[in-house]
Amino acid sequence: MRFETLGYFLREALTGIRRNGFMSFASASTVFVSLVVLSLLLVVAANVRYLASYVESQVAVVAFLSPDMPREEGRALERRIAAMEGVAETRFVTREQALADLKAMFGDRADLLEGVEQENPLRDSIEVRLADPRYGDQVSAALRQAQGVQDVKYRRDLADRIRRMGDAVRAGSALLVGLLAVTTLFLISNTIRLTVYARRREIQIMKLVGATDWFIRWPLVIEGVLLGLVGAGAAAALAWWGYDRLVVEVTRAVPFVPLVPKEPLLNQVAQVLVAGGALLGALGSAMSLRRHLRV
């Protein structure tokens, strides 16, 4: 396609948008509303998956060491465990640190533990955070066979429930996003169809005087792309502002709830919305034109 021809099609598309102002506004508004709902679902789905992954990452295996095991050997064992497949992070916890953590959990009632320091019943331990709950059995079995490990605590039933919940959340969110994307396509297509229907006589006259299908189609497809970009741009801006406010409010109210960082998430959502808006606008115009080109 020559540059002059593309420029002509672009001018025709802009003229069509200006001439059919109300219908163009209706089409862009439909894209905007549809993509706002889609962006909301994308953000919620991303955070639900992130929360599920975070909960999965908190599944831990704890290896309690023998009281007579030297700490140098315990730390050497920790380094060997950290190199195992399926291990994301390890932490060597001395009996003194374990007692301090226990006192912190008791809060205002920490005085109940006074005097325990002299006869600390706790043991040194190695906390192992898993890369994936599926590695739980493998890692716990290896720890039980390690020299110097007296006991291993691993809640397999809890890990299995968390893993199933995470899988269900990821599958459900992907299905909802797919269904909403298809629904959005048909909604936008039907709205743009009204714009095309209002210009059916113009299309039929151009067809009768010898214009090719693509000569008629290109300005309307470009028009659909422009309307899609306008609606998508507005939806992306609203999504960016809304999520920014949401992060501030949620962090202030419940700071312990993990949220997906703004930068990568909002950049990805904006890219999806802009690309999706342009694609949906083009597809909506192309699908709506098919019927009126048969003269």
Order of alpha helices (4+ residues) and beta strands (2+ residues): alpha-alpha-beta-alpha-beta-alpha-beta-alpha-beta-alpha-alpha-alpha-alpha
